[in-house]
């Protein structure tokens, strides 16, 4: 009899527990904008004092050691992301260490230019590049979510970066009304939209931007985003780092654009393509040791058959595009086909 009542109690309380967990998650996400507003009103003097004393609030995460790293404001992020970023910072590997290694090596190994961070999210790459070399070049972070833009601006002030600009814009291949809500952008009509898309070609023309290094991580909209930046790719960009998302994401957010067409677009713009290994680290200790040592492995994608790079790869891919492979090798070292990574 007691076992029956225990079983019945468990069956009744389990849905309640799940409901309370969902309520708690939504409540934590909902108060993020309020926290952002409160932190913005706290004043630049307090932020400067915090930066000097190295004491950060629970809504700020430090990547790298004091003096060489940077503080990242995460107040606009969901609590799960804050926890993940804190764990990554404490692990010593940092956020997406292979992509980070490539971005900073290309930025510091090339003549001063303009780094364009498309899909900046909380600005971790913009801050990483700024922290790695604060004396030259210009950095522009483009993000569709206004709350995340405010977080990036706060990180810029907190670290004292003078060469970072934040632009709130929704990139696409044409101009049309959209609804921007949290992490999603959906097509709308003029009556209900709260923003309009733009193309990167138009944005760069209006703001006199000539990016030489570009990182694209836009969660499936890379198909239409790249279609809207053909001129910039042909005329100015020397290196492009692309996180190519799964077919499922592309079908949803770049309908009608395939991974193969994205690679062909980059080849037509004059790029040599490379597949970089280790972007999504597995639990392999040897791979992690290589990343900690700053080692990279990448191999060329044959321009006559770029589909070879996509064989049996359904999830994210790190594609590196370079106008001059010799310049790429000078920054990253020669290509490597080490089987450890593949």
C-alpha positions as CSV (number, residue, x, y, z in Angstrom):
1,X,0.0,0.0,0.0
2,X,2.8,2.4,0.9
3,X,4.5,1.7,-2.4
4,X,1.3,2.5,-4.3
5,X,1.0,5.9,-2.5
6,X,4.7,6.7,-3.1
7,X,4.2,5.9,-6.8
8,X,1.1,8.0,-7.0
9,X,2.7,11.0,-5.2
10,X,5.7,10.7,-7.6
11,X,3.4,10.8,-10.7
12,X,1.5,13.8,-9.3
13,X,4.6,15.8,-8.3
14,X,6.7,15.2,-11.4
15,X,4.7,17.4,-13.8
16,X,4.6,20.1,-11.1
17,X,8.3,20.0,-10.8
18,X,8.8,20.3,-14.5
19,X,6.3,23.2,-14.6
20,X,8.2,25.0,-11.9
21,X,11.5,24.5,-13.7
22,X,10.1,26.1,-16.9
23,X,8.7,29.0,-14.9
24,X,12.1,29.6,-13.2
25,X,14.0,29.5,-16.6
26,X,11.5,32.0,-18.2
27,X,11.7,34.3,-15.1
28,X,15.5,34.3,-15.2
29,X,15.5,35.2,-18.9
30,X,12.8,37.8,-18.5
31,X,14.7,39.8,-15.9
32,X,17.8,40.0,-18.0
33,X,16.8,43.2,-19.8
34,X,16.0,44.8,-16.4
35,X,19.4,43.9,-15.2
36,X,21.0,45.3,-18.3
37,X,19.2,48.6,-17.8
38,X,20.2,48.7,-14.1
39,X,23.8,48.0,-15.0
40,X,23.8,50.7,-17.7
41,X,22.6,53.2,-15.2
42,X,25.3,52.3,-12.7
43,X,27.7,54.8,-14.4
44,X,31.0,54.6,-16.2
45,X,32.9,55.6,-13.1
46,X,31.9,52.4,-11.3
47,X,32.7,50.3,-14.4
48,X,36.2,51.9,-14.6
49,X,36.8,51.2,-11.0
50,X,35.7,47.6,-11.4
51,X,38.0,47.2,-14.3
52,X,41.0,48.6,-12.4
53,X,40.4,46.5,-9.4
54,X,39.7,43.4,-11.4
55,X,36.6,42.7,-9.4
56,X,33.7,41.7,-11.6
57,X,30.0,41.4,-10.9
58,X,28.2,38.0,-11.2
59,X,27.0,39.2,-14.6
60,X,30.5,39.6,-16.0
61,X,33.0,36.9,-17.0
62,X,36.7,37.2,-17.4
63,X,38.4,35.3,-20.2
64,X,42.1,35.1,-19.9
65,X,44.4,36.4,-17.1
66,X,44.2,40.0,-15.9
67,X,46.2,42.3,-18.0
68,X,46.0,40.2,-21.2
69,X,42.4,38.9,-21.1
70,X,39.1,40.8,-21.1
71,X,35.9,41.1,-19.2
72,X,32.7,40.1,-20.9
73,X,29.3,41.5,-19.9
74,X,26.7,38.6,-20.0
75,X,23.8,40.4,-18.3
76,X,21.6,40.2,-21.5
77,X,22.1,36.4,-21.9
78,X,19.9,33.6,-20.6
79,X,21.2,32.2,-17.3
80,X,22.2,28.9,-19.1
81,X,24.6,30.9,-21.3
82,X,26.0,32.8,-18.4
83,X,26.8,29.5,-16.6
84,X,28.3,28.0,-19.8
85,X,30.6,31.0,-20.3
86,X,31.7,31.0,-16.7
87,X,32.6,27.3,-17.0
88,X,34.5,27.9,-20.3
89,X,36.4,30.7,-18.8
90,X,37.4,28.6,-15.8
91,X,38.4,25.6,-17.9
92,X,41.2,27.6,-19.6
93,X,40.1,26.6,-23.1
94,X,37.9,29.5,-23.5
95,X,35.0,29.9,-26.0
96,X,35.4,28.1,-29.3
97,X,39.2,27.9,-29.0
98,X,40.0,26.9,-32.5
99,X,38.0,29.7,-34.1
100,X,39.4,32.1,-31.5
101,X,43.0,31.0,-32.3
102,X,42.3,31.6,-36.1
103,X,40.7,35.0,-35.6
104,X,43.4,36.4,-33.4
105,X,46.3,34.9,-35.5
106,X,44.9,36.4,-38.7
107,X,44.2,39.8,-37.1
108,X,47.7,40.1,-35.5
109,X,49.5,38.5,-38.5
110,X,48.1,40.8,-41.2
111,X,48.4,44.5,-41.8
112,X,46.0,46.7,-39.8
113,X,42.5,46.5,-41.3
114,X,38.9,46.2,-40.2
115,X,37.4,43.1,-38.4
116,X,33.7,42.7,-39.0
117,X,32.0,40.4,-36.5
118,X,28.7,39.3,-38.1
119,X,26.4,37.7,-35.6
120,X,28.3,39.1,-32.7
121,X,25.9,37.8,-29.9
122,X,27.6,39.1,-26.7
123,X,30.7,40.3,-28.5
124,X,33.2,37.7,-27.4
125,X,35.1,37.7,-30.7
126,X,35.1,41.5,-31.0
127,X,36.5,41.7,-27.4
128,X,39.0,38.9,-28.0
129,X,40.4,40.7,-31.1
130,X,40.4,44.0,-29.3
131,X,42.2,42.6,-26.3
132,X,44.8,40.8,-28.5
133,X,45.9,44.1,-30.2
134,X,44.5,47.4,-28.9
135,X,46.9,49.6,-30.9
136,X,45.8,49.1,-34.5
137,X,42.8,48.3,-36.7
138,X,39.1,48.9,-36.3
139,X,36.5,46.4,-35.0
140,X,32.8,46.4,-35.9
141,X,30.3,44.1,-34.2
142,X,27.0,43.6,-36.0
143,X,24.2,42.1,-33.9
144,X,20.4,41.9,-34.6
145,X,19.3,41.8,-30.9
146,X,19.3,45.2,-29.2
147,X,19.8,43.8,-25.7
148,X,22.9,42.0,-26.9
149,X,24.2,45.2,-28.5
150,X,23.9,46.9,-25.1
151,X,25.9,44.1,-23.5
152,X,28.6,44.5,-26.1
153,X,28.7,48.3,-25.5
154,X,29.0,47.7,-21.8
155,X,31.9,45.2,-22.3
156,X,33.6,47.8,-24.5
157,X,33.4,50.5,-21.8
158,X,34.4,48.0,-19.1
159,X,37.6,47.1,-20.9
160,X,38.3,50.6,-22.2
161,X,38.4,49.5,-25.8
162,X,38.6,52.6,-28.1
163,X,38.5,50.8,-31.5
164,X,35.3,48.8,-31.2
165,X,32.0,49.9,-32.8
166,X,28.6,48.2,-32.2
167,X,25.9,48.2,-34.9
168,X,22.4,46.9,-34.3
169,X,21.3,45.6,-37.7
170,X,19.6,42.6,-39.2
171,X,21.6,41.3,-42.2
172,X,19.9,39.6,-45.2
173,X,20.0,39.6,-49.0
174,X,17.4,42.3,-49.4
175,X,15.5,44.9,-47.4
176,X,12.2,43.9,-45.8
177,X,10.4,44.3,-42.4
178,X,11.0,41.7,-39.7
179,X,10.2,41.1,-36.0
180,X,13.2,40.8,-33.8
181,X,12.4,39.1,-30.5
182,X,15.0,37.5,-28.2
183,X,17.2,35.2,-30.3
184,X,14.8,35.0,-33.3
185,X,14.2,37.1,-36.4
186,X,11.0,36.4,-38.4
187,X,9.7,38.0,-41.6
188,X,6.8,40.3,-41.0
189,X,4.8,43.1,-42.8
190,X,5.1,46.8,-42.4
191,X,2.3,47.0,-39.9
192,X,3.7,44.5,-37.4
193,X,7.5,44.6,-38.0
194,X,9.8,46.2,-35.4
195,X,12.9,46.4,-37.6
196,X,14.1,46.2,-41.2
197,X,16.8,44.1,-42.7
198,X,19.7,45.4,-44.7
199,X,22.5,43.9,-46.7
200,X,26.1,44.0,-45.6
201,X,27.0,45.6,-48.9
202,X,24.6,48.5,-48.2
203,X,25.6,48.8,-44.6
204,X,29.3,49.0,-45.5
205,X,28.6,51.5,-48.2
206,X,26.6,53.7,-45.9
207,X,29.2,53.6,-43.1
208,X,32.3,53.6,-45.3
209,X,33.4,50.2,-44.0
210,X,36.0,48.1,-45.9
211,X,36.4,44.9,-43.8
212,X,39.5,42.8,-44.4
213,X,38.7,40.1,-41.9
214,X,35.1,38.8,-41.4
215,X,33.6,36.2,-39.0
216,X,30.1,34.9,-39.8
217,X,28.1,33.0,-37.2
218,X,24.5,33.7,-37.9
219,X,22.8,30.4,-37.1
220,X,21.5,29.4,-40.5
221,X,21.0,32.8,-42.1
222,X,24.5,32.6,-43.5
223,X,23.1,31.7,-47.0
224,X,21.1,35.0,-47.4
225,X,23.7,37.1,-45.4
226,X,26.5,36.1,-47.8
227,X,24.3,36.7,-50.8
228,X,23.9,40.3,-49.5
229,X,27.7,40.9,-49.3
230,X,29.0,39.8,-52.7
231,X,30.7,43.1,-53.4
232,X,32.4,43.4,-50.1
233,X,33.7,39.8,-50.5
234,X,35.1,40.5,-53.9
235,X,36.6,44.0,-53.2
236,X,37.9,44.0,-49.6
237,X,37.7,40.8,-47.6
238,X,41.0,38.9,-47.4
239,X,39.9,36.3,-44.9
240,X,36.4,35.0,-43.9
241,X,35.7,32.6,-41.1
242,X,32.4,30.9,-41.5
243,X,30.5,28.7,-39.2
244,X,28.4,26.7,-41.6
245,X,25.3,25.4,-39.8
246,X,23.3,22.2,-40.4
247,X,21.0,21.7,-43.3
248,X,18.1,21.9,-40.9
249,X,19.1,25.5,-39.9
250,X,19.7,26.5,-43.5
251,X,16.4,25.2,-44.7
252,X,14.6,27.2,-42.0
253,X,16.5,30.5,-42.1
254,X,18.1,30.6,-45.6
255,X,15.4,28.8,-47.6
256,X,16.5,27.8,-51.1
257,X,20.2,28.2,-50.3
258,X,22.3,25.0,-49.9
259,X,25.8,24.5,-48.4
260,X,27.1,23.7,-51.8
261,X,25.9,27.1,-53.1
262,X,27.5,28.9,-50.2
263,X,30.9,27.3,-51.0
264,X,30.5,28.1,-54.7
265,X,29.6,31.8,-53.9
266,X,32.9,32.1,-52.0
267,X,34.9,30.5,-54.7
268,X,33.3,32.9,-57.3
269,X,34.4,35.8,-55.1
270,X,38.0,34.7,-55.4
271,X,38.6,32.7,-52.2
272,X,40.5,29.5,-51.6
273,X,38.5,27.4,-49.1
274,X,39.8,25.3,-46.2
275,X,38.1,23.1,-43.7
276,X,39.4,23.7,-40.1
277,X,39.2,20.8,-37.7
278,X,38.3,20.8,-34.1
279,X,35.7,23.5,-34.1
280,X,33.4,21.4,-32.0
281,X,35.8,19.8,-29.6
282,X,35.1,16.2,-28.6
283,X,36.2,14.6,-25.3
284,X,39.5,13.6,-26.9
285,X,42.4,14.6,-24.5
286,X,44.9,14.7,-27.4
287,X,42.7,17.2,-29.3
288,X,42.3,19.4,-26.2
289,X,46.1,19.3,-25.6
290,X,46.7,20.4,-29.1
291,X,44.3,23.3,-28.7
292,X,45.9,24.4,-25.4
293,X,49.2,24.4,-27.2
294,X,47.8,26.7,-29.9
295,X,48.0,24.0,-32.7
296,X,45.7,24.1,-35.7
297,X,44.8,21.6,-38.4
298,X,43.2,22.6,-41.6
299,X,43.2,21.3,-45.2
300,X,42.2,22.7,-48.6
301,X,38.8,22.1,-50.1
302,X,39.2,21.3,-53.8
303,X,37.6,24.1,-55.8
304,X,36.6,21.7,-58.6
305,X,34.6,19.6,-56.1
306,X,33.8,21.5,-52.9
307,X,31.1,19.1,-52.0
308,X,33.8,16.7,-50.8
309,X,34.1,18.8,-47.7
310,X,30.4,18.2,-46.9
311,X,30.4,14.4,-47.2
312,X,28.8,12.9,-44.1
313,X,29.0,16.2,-42.2
314,X,25.5,17.2,-41.1
315,X,26.3,19.6,-38.3
316,X,28.4,22.7,-37.9
317,X,31.5,23.2,-40.1
318,X,34.3,25.7,-39.7
319,X,35.1,27.0,-43.2
320,X,38.0,29.3,-43.6
321,X,38.2,31.4,-46.9
322,X,41.4,33.2,-47.9
323,X,42.2,35.3,-51.0
324,X,45.9,34.4,-50.7
325,X,46.7,30.9,-49.3
326,X,50.4,31.9,-48.8
327,X,49.3,34.8,-46.5
328,X,47.0,32.4,-44.6
329,X,49.9,29.9,-44.1
330,X,52.2,32.8,-42.9
331,X,49.6,33.5,-40.1
332,X,48.5,30.0,-39.2
333,X,51.3,27.8,-40.4
334,X,51.0,25.4,-43.3
335,X,47.9,23.2,-43.8
336,X,47.9,20.0,-41.9
337,X,46.0,16.7,-42.6
338,X,46.8,15.2,-39.2
339,X,44.4,12.2,-38.8
340,X,44.0,13.1,-35.1
341,X,41.5,15.8,-36.1
342,X,39.5,14.0,-38.8
